[in-house]
C-alpha cells in the first residue's frame, strides 16, 4: 500500500469538494454541487475516487497512528498516558461530547460516503476501456464500506445504514439494527470476494483489497456477531486459497524490511518517508531509547502469558515469582519489553532503585543514568510494547515507515478455530489451526479430547497472546461479555520496588486476579476504572448528531 498511499496525495484537492462542504457527516456530502456532478466521468477519475476512500483507513487519533493501534489501549491490556480524551474511553467515563468519539464517527461516515459515491456514480462512465478494472474498483468500494461499518457497529452498535448518497431530507435517519447492517456488509463482502483478485503483481496496486482480505474480514465480522458457520466457512476459504502462511519468525512481522515480503500479513497500512510516517517508536519505546513510553501494556497483559509448559502462571511449576519473565510463552518478549531484557542496546529495568543501567552500545559496556527508572514519565506500568518499537536511527523514532497491520493470517486461523468451537463442531482441523500458531513459537501443542469449555478457554488466551496490541482486544472482551469484569477496578502496573510475592489467580479467559497476592497493595495503580454493564458495552453517539437529528436516539445510559 506504499505505492497506493503515494497516489493518494495528488487526489486530495480533487476530493476536497465532497469531503468538506458539509459539517454534518451523517448528512452525506455533497448534496447538489455542480463541481461534483461533473466528476467520475472516466476510469482515471474512478481511480482517484477509490484512492480517496482508502485514505480514510489512515485516520489518526494521535501520533499519526491509526485507530487500530489505539483500540487495545482502551481495554484491559493497555493504557495511553498522554491522550486524556482517549483515557475516558477506557476508564468508563466517556461522554457524548468526547472529541475522539466525534472524530471516529465523522471519519467512518466520510469513508462510507466516498464508497457510496463510487457505487452511485460508476454508471456515469460512458467509455469503459477496462471493465474488469471498473468491476474491481466497485468491489473495493464495497469492501471499504464494510470495513468502516465494522468499526462503527462494534463501537456504537446500531447506527444509520447509509447505502447511497442522501438528500438533505433523507439524511434524518433512524438507527438500523446492528444485525441488519451485519447481514448487509457480509453480503457485500461475499460479492466483493467473487470479483477481487487473489493478489496483485503491479507495484502500484500492492496493498489494495483482495479476495482473501475480503473473506478474512467476512470471517471476523461473522465471528463477532455469533454467525459461527459463516465465519468458519469464510476462514476456511482463505486457508484453501493457499496464498497465505505463517511467518516462521513471529518478531519479523513488526520489522519494515520483513513486512514487505511477508506471506502472513494480509492487509497493512504502509508508510514512506516524505509521504506519510508515524510516531509509533517514539510513543512505545523506553526512555533510554529516547522514547516516551506513553502507550504501554498493563501488568494484567504480562501475567496472562502462559509458561513454556502451556499452563497459566498460577498453575505452572515453571513459574518463579523471583524471576517472573523466565520460562514464558516467547510471545511475551516478542510483543513486550520486560525488565531484564535488552532493547536498542540498553538494559531495560524499571525497578525504582535501579538508578543506573548498562549501555551496551559501546565497548566495553558502561553504566549510565537509567531514565526508565528515574524519569517521571517512564512507563507507568513498568513495561513497554515491543511491537512497532523498531528503531533504525534516531530520526526513525518520529518518522517510522513500519507498516501497521490490519489483518494477518494468524487471525484467520484463530477465527476458524473459535467459530468451530462455538458451533460445537470440533474436529481435528480446530486443533490443527491452534497448533500452527503454538508450533511457530515452540509452545506445547494442544492435544485432542478437549471439551468445548476447555477449548474456549484455550482459544481466548491464544487470541490475547497472539494478537496483543493489534486492535482486536476491546472488541473481543465486549463480544465475550467479560468487559464488565476486566474493565472494573484498578488498572495495575508493576510493584515499583519489587515483584509480586506469588502468582495471581488466572481465570479461564486469561485474566489475572490479584486478590490472593499478599503484596498487591504495593502494585502501582495507573488509574481506577469503572464499567457500567448497562451502557459501557457501547460508546455514546456524538452529541452533535443527536442534537441535529431527533430520529437518532442516543445509546442507553448516555
KOLKOLGU-321428 format. One record per residue (C-alpha): x, y, z. Coordinates in steps of 0.2 Angstrom, whole numbers, padded with zeros to 4 digits, always signed. Example, Ala and Ser with C-alpha at 12.3 -4.5 7.8 and 13.67 -1.06 7.14 Angstrom:
! KOLKOLGU-321428
+0062-0022+0039
+0068-0005+0036
//
This chain:
! KOLKOLGU-321428
+0000+0000+0000
+0015+0011+0000
+0013+0015-0018
-0006+0017-0016
-0003+0030-0002
+0009+0040-0014
-0005+0040-0026
-0017+0047-0013
-0008+0064-0012
-0012+0072-0028
-0031+0067-0027
-0034+0077-0011
-0038+0093-0020
-0049+0083-0031
-0060+0076-0017
-0060+0091-0006
-0076+0097-0014
-0086+0082-0007
-0077+0080+0009
-0078+0097+0017
-0094+0106+0010
-0105+0099+0024
-0101+0099+0043
-0115+0086+0046
-0106+0070+0042
-0122+0060+0043
-0130+0072+0031
-0119+0065+0017
-0109+0077+0007
-0111+0083-0007
-0130+0085-0009
-0130+0095-0025
-0114+0103-0031
-0111+0107-0049
-0092+0103-0047
-0097+0085-0041
-0110+0082-0054
-0096+0083-0067
-0084+0071-0058
-0082+0052-0060
-0084+0053-0079
-0069+0042-0083
-0059+0027-0077
-0045+0039-0071
-0057+0049-0060
-0064+0032-0053
-0046+0028-0048
-0045+0045-0039
-0061+0041-0030
-0057+0024-0024
-0040+0031-0018
-0050+0044-0008
-0060+0030+0000
-0044+0021+0005
-0037+0037+0013
-0049+0035+0027
-0040+0020+0033
-0026+0031+0039
-0036+0041+0051
-0026+0045+0066
-0032+0048+0084
-0014+0055+0089
+0004+0052+0085
-0001+0049+0066
-0006+0031+0072
-0022+0024+0065
-0037+0019+0076
-0032+0001+0077
-0016+0005+0087
-0026+0014+0100
-0040+0002+0102
-0031-0010+0114
-0026+0004+0125
-0045+0006+0130
-0045-0012+0135
-0038-0022+0150
-0021-0025+0141
-0016-0007+0138
-0015+0011+0143
-0012+0028+0134
-0003+0040+0145
-0004+0057+0136
-0020+0056+0126
-0033+0061+0140
-0048+0061+0129
-0044+0043+0125
-0042+0038+0143
-0060+0042+0146
-0065+0029+0133
-0055+0015+0143
-0060+0020+0161
-0079+0021+0158
-0081+0040+0160
-0083+0044+0141
-0097+0055+0136
-0106+0060+0120
-0095+0076+0118
-0078+0067+0118
-0069+0073+0103
-0062+0056+0099
-0079+0049+0098
-0084+0063+0087
-0069+0061+0076
-0072+0042+0074
-0090+0044+0069
-0085+0058+0056
-0071+0048+0048
-0080+0032+0046
-0096+0040+0039
-0085+0051+0027
-0077+0035+0021
-0094+0027+0019
-0099+0042+0009
-0084+0040-0003
-0088+0022-0006
-0106+0026-0009
-0101+0040-0021
-0092+0027-0032
-0106+0015-0031
-0119+0028-0036
-0110+0036-0050
-0099+0022-0058
-0113+0021-0071
-0109+0039-0077
-0093+0032-0085
-0098+0032-0104
-0082+0024-0112
-0075+0010-0102
-0059+0003-0109
-0056-0010-0094
-0072-0017-0087
-0063-0029-0076
-0054-0015-0068
-0070-0005-0065
-0078-0020-0058
-0064-0022-0046
-0065-0004-0040
-0083-0007-0037
-0079-0022-0026
-0065-0012-0017
-0078+0001-0013
-0090-0012-0006
-0075-0019+0005
-0071-0002+0012
-0089+0002+0016
-0090-0015+0025
-0073-0011+0035
-0080+0006+0040
-0096-0001+0046
-0087-0015+0055
-0079-0002+0066
-0095+0009+0068
-0105-0006+0074
-0093-0013+0086
-0090+0005+0093
-0108+0011+0093
-0120-0004+0090
-0135+0001+0080
-0131+0016+0068
-0139+0023+0052
-0136+0012+0037
-0132+0023+0023
-0130+0014+0006
-0132+0029-0006
-0130+0047-0007
-0143+0056+0003
-0153+0072+0000
-0155+0084+0015
-0172+0077+0018
-0166+0059+0018
-0152+0062+0030
-0163+0062+0046
-0161+0044+0048
-0166+0032+0062
-0154+0019+0068
-0153+0002+0059
-0151-0013+0070
-0133-0020+0070
-0140-0037+0064
-0146-0029+0048
-0130-0020+0045
-0120-0035+0048
-0131-0045+0035
-0129-0031+0023
-0110-0030+0024
-0107-0049+0024
-0117-0049+0008
-0106-0035+0001
-0090-0044+0006
-0096-0060-0002
-0100-0051-0018
-0083-0042-0017
-0074-0058-0014
-0081-0065-0030
-0073-0051-0041
-0057-0046-0032
-0041-0054-0037
-0030-0067-0027
-0016-0055-0027
-0008-0040-0036
+0008-0040-0047
+0009-0022-0051
+0018-0011-0038
+0005+0002-0038
-0008-0010-0033
+0000-0018-0019
-0010-0015-0003
-0027-0015-0011
-0041-0027-0005
-0040-0044-0012
-0051-0060-0012
-0043-0066+0004
-0044-0050+0013
-0062-0048+0009
-0065-0066+0015
-0055-0063+0031
-0065-0048+0035
-0081-0058+0032
-0074-0071+0044
-0070-0058+0058
-0087-0049+0056
-0097-0065+0056
-0087-0071+0072
-0090-0055+0081
-0109-0057+0078
-0111-0076+0083
-0113-0082+0065
-0102-0097+0068
-0104-0106+0052
-0102-0091+0041
-0086-0086+0050
-0078-0104+0049
-0083-0105+0031
-0075-0089+0026
-0060-0093+0036
-0058-0110+0028
-0060-0102+0011
-0045-0091+0015
-0035-0106+0021
-0039-0115+0005
-0033-0101-0006
-0015-0107-0002
-0009-0089-0004
-0005-0085+0015
+0006-0094+0028
+0013-0090+0045
+0030-0082+0045
+0042-0094+0054
+0049-0079+0065
+0035-0070+0074
+0046-0055+0078
+0049-0052+0060
+0030-0046+0057
+0035-0029+0065
+0051-0026+0055
+0049-0015+0040
+0060-0025+0029
+0052-0041+0033
+0034-0034+0032
+0036-0031+0013
+0039-0049+0009
+0028-0057+0022
+0016-0071+0017
+0007-0069+0033
+0002-0050+0033
-0014-0049+0023
-0019-0030+0025
-0007-0017+0031
-0006+0002+0031
+0011+0006+0023
+0021+0022+0026
+0035+0031+0017
+0047+0045+0022
+0042+0061+0013
+0024+0055+0011
+0017+0048+0027
+0026+0042+0043
+0021+0039+0061
+0027+0041+0078
+0025+0023+0084
+0043+0020+0090
+0043+0037+0099
+0027+0033+0109
+0030+0015+0113
+0049+0014+0115
+0058+0016+0133
+0065+0032+0139
+0083+0025+0137
+0080+0024+0119
+0073+0042+0118
+0055+0036+0118
+0041+0042+0128
+0034+0025+0134
+0017+0033+0133
+0007+0018+0125
+0010+0003+0137
+0005-0014+0141
-0003-0017+0158
+0003-0030+0172
-0013-0040+0168
-0006-0042+0150
+0011-0048+0156
+0004-0060+0168
-0008-0068+0156
+0005-0076+0145
+0007-0094+0148
+0023-0103+0154
+0033-0114+0142
+0023-0130+0148
+0007-0122+0142
+0000-0119+0159
-0005-0102+0167
+0007-0094+0179
-0004-0099+0194
-0004-0117+0189
+0014-0120+0182
+0028-0127+0192
+0039-0117+0179
+0034-0100+0186
+0046-0092+0199
+0039-0076+0207
+0058-0071+0209
+0061-0072+0190
+0043-0069+0183
+0048-0067+0165
+0058-0083+0163
+0050-0099+0156
+0036-0090+0147
+0027-0090+0131
+0040-0082+0119
+0027-0070+0113
+0029-0061+0129
+0046-0055+0124
+0041-0053+0106
+0027-0042+0110
+0033-0033+0126
+0048-0026+0133
+0050-0033+0151
+0063-0029+0165
+0079-0038+0162
+0078-0038+0143
+0089-0028+0131
+0082-0015+0120
+0091-0004+0107
+0107-0008+0116
+0102-0003+0133
+0097-0014+0148
+0079-0012+0152
+0075-0011+0170
+0061-0001+0179
+0064-0006+0197
+0064+0012+0205
+0081+0008+0214
+0089+0004+0198
+0095+0022+0195
+0109+0016+0183
+0109+0003+0169
+0120-0004+0156
+0123+0004+0140
+0129-0010+0128
+0131+0002+0113
+0149+0005+0117
+0163-0007+0121
+0166-0011+0134
+0148-0008+0141
+0146+0006+0153
+0134+0011+0167
+0123+0026+0164
+0109+0035+0172
+0093+0024+0170
+0079+0035+0163
+0067+0020+0164
+0068+0021+0182
+0071+0039+0186
+0061+0049+0174
+0044+0054+0180
+0036+0049+0163
+0044+0032+0161
+0032+0018+0158
+0018+0019+0171
+0016+0000+0171
+0035-0004+0171
+0033-0012+0153
+0033-0006+0135
+0027-0013+0119
+0040-0021+0108
+0028-0021+0093
+0030-0006+0082
+0045+0000+0093
+0058-0004+0079
+0071+0010+0079
+0083+0011+0064
+0091+0028+0068
+0086+0042+0080
+0075+0050+0066
+0065+0034+0064
+0058+0037+0081
+0046+0050+0074
+0047+0046+0056
+0043+0027+0056
+0040+0018+0040
+0035+0002+0049
+0018-0004+0042
+0003-0005+0054
-0005-0022+0052
-0024-0023+0050
-0026-0041+0046
-0015-0056+0046
-0016-0075+0043
-0014-0079+0061
-0031-0071+0065
-0039-0081+0051
-0033-0097+0059
-0040-0091+0076
-0056-0085+0069
-0059-0103+0061
-0055-0112+0077
-0066-0101+0088
-0081-0102+0076
-0079-0121+0075
-0078-0122+0094
-0093-0111+0097
-0103-0121+0085
-0098-0136+0094
-0092-0143+0078
-0075-0148+0085
-0064-0159+0074
-0045-0161+0070
-0045-0145+0060
-0048-0135+0076
-0033-0142+0084
-0023-0140+0068
-0027-0121+0067
-0022-0118+0085
-0006-0129+0085
+0001-0120+0069
+0002-0104+0080
+0009-0113+0095
+0021-0123+0085
+0028-0107+0077
+0034-0101+0095
+0038-0118+0102
+0024-0119+0114
+0016-0136+0118
+0003-0142+0106
-0015-0144+0111
-0019-0162+0112
-0036-0170+0107
-0051-0174+0118
-0054-0157+0125
-0071-0151+0129
-0080-0136+0122
-0077-0126+0138
-0058-0131+0138
-0056-0126+0120
-0065-0110+0123
-0053-0105+0136
-0038-0110+0126
-0043-0100+0111
-0047-0085+0121
-0030-0085+0129
-0022-0088+0112
-0030-0073+0104
-0024-0062+0119
-0006-0068+0117
-0005-0069+0098
-0015-0053+0094
-0010-0041+0108
-0009-0023+0103
-0016-0026+0086
-0033-0018+0089
-0045-0033+0092
-0044-0035+0111
-0058-0022+0115
-0070-0029+0103
-0066-0047+0110
-0069-0043+0128
-0086-0034+0123
-0092-0049+0112
-0087-0062+0126
-0097-0052+0139
-0082-0050+0150
-0078-0032+0149
-0088-0029+0165
-0076-0040+0174
-0059-0034+0166
-0063-0016+0165
-0069-0013+0183
-0057-0008+0197
-0039-0003+0197
-0028-0004+0182
-0011-0011+0188
+0007-0009+0184
+0021-0017+0192
+0027-0015+0210
+0039+0000+0209
+0052-0008+0220
+0049-0026+0220
+0040-0041+0212
+0024-0050+0216
+0025-0062+0230
+0016-0075+0221
+0006-0078+0205
-0011-0071+0204
-0026-0082+0200
-0028-0083+0181
-0046-0087+0175
-0052-0097+0160
-0051-0081+0150
-0033-0077+0154
-0037-0063+0166
-0027-0062+0182
-0035-0058+0199
-0023-0051+0212
-0034-0053+0227
-0023-0068+0233
-0006-0059+0231
+0000-0054+0248
+0009-0038+0242
-0004-0032+0229
-0006-0016+0239
+0012-0011+0233
+0007-0013+0215
+0006+0004+0205
-0012+0009+0202
-0012+0018+0185
-0030+0023+0186
-0046+0017+0193
-0058+0011+0180
-0077+0009+0181
-0088-0001+0169
-0107+0000+0169
-0113-0015+0160
-0129-0006+0156
-0121+0006+0145
-0102+0004+0143
-0103-0011+0131
-0105+0003+0118
-0099+0021+0116
-0111+0036+0115
-0116+0043+0098
-0109+0060+0096
-0120+0073+0104
-0120+0084+0089
-0128+0071+0079
-0142+0068+0091
-0144+0086+0093
-0147+0089+0074
-0156+0073+0071
-0171+0069+0083
-0173+0052+0074
-0156+0047+0080
-0158+0040+0098
-0143+0040+0110
-0136+0024+0116
-0143+0019+0134
-0135+0027+0149
-0128+0042+0140
//
